[in-house]
Amino acid sequence: MTPYEFALYCEAYSENKEADMKERLTLVWLGEYYHRTKKLPNLNKELKKISGESQKVMSNDEMLEMVKRLNQQFGGKVIKGGE
């Protein structure tokens, strides 16, 4: 290993250790925060806040299109009738 490669390795190791320490500190802080709250919030709602996901409600037409696409992807057959 050359000195340059060793320096890169050391820098990456240092950054990894720092990120690990921040993650642990965040987990401890969140544990204390939730320990002090009177009512624990719903975990799914909290995870959605963190990840930035919003739950979108599909309309009937969107749902039908999704089912048709999935049916086609999985090699399903279209049976016409009843209409």
C-alpha positions, 0 to 999 in steps of 0.5 A, a space after each residue: 500500500 502506498 502512502 497516498 492509499 494509506 492516507 485515503 484509507 485512514 481518512 475513510 476510516 476516520 469519517 466512518 468512525 465519526 458517522 458511527 459516533 453521530 448515529 449512536 449519539 442520535 439514537 441515545 438522544 432519541 431514546 431519551 426524548 421518547 422516554 420523556 414524552 407522555 404519549 409515544 407517537 406512532 412509529 410509522 408516522 415518525 419514520 415517514 417524517 424522517 424519510 420524507 415519504 407522504 402517503 398518497 391515496 389512489 383513486 379508483 382509476 389509478 388503482 385499476 391501472 396499477 392492477 392491470 400493470 401488475 397483472 401484465 408484469 406477472 404474466 396474468 391473463 385478462 378475462 373479459 366479461 361481466 361488463 
